[in-house]
């Protein structure tokens, strides 16, 4: 009898833990979904409300490592003109170790095609907030050497121009 009670308690604990994790994963997904919706609607206040005050955004260009303030300054002229950016989530994975969550997502964008977003969120008294978001354009392995060669050629030509 005692073993049955212990087993039931363990199973109940596991079920509750799983439900809590599912709720947290859903909350993280809701933040990311609203982030993308706010960007698409050029709603800068809503968009940046999803970031911590000390967050970092890493863009697709190697020079794009922005603090929240720097990224807001970059985005504000676009948002103020009603111009945002639209990414459609095709696939997302969320992992949790509360109060931290990390994710990766496959996104589709009209201009850039398939992209990947990865990042870290922290649970705050105000809910889940993005600490870091990294947007990349995955390069197929068979194209990687050509892309790297073009990047190197571009870097050499721009550094050559700066020296003149």
Number of C-alpha atoms within 10 A of each C-alpha: 6 7 8 9 10 11 12 12 12 12 12 12 12 12 12 12 12 12 12 12 16 14 12 20 19 13 14 25 17 13 21 22 14 14 22 19 19 22 22 19 17 22 18 21 13 15 21 21 14 21 22 18 14 11 20 22 20 20 17 16 10 8 8 15 15 17 16 19 14 13 18 16 12 12 17 17 13 14 21 12 9 14 16 20 16 18 22 17 18 12 11 15 12 18 15 17 9 11 11 16 21 20 19 18 19 20 21 17 13 10 9 12 11 18 20 19 19 18 19 21 26 21 17 11 7 7 12 24 24 27 22 21 20 17 20 19 16 13 13 9 9 8 9 12 12 11 14 12 11 12 12 12 12 12 12 12 12 11 11 10 9 8 7 5
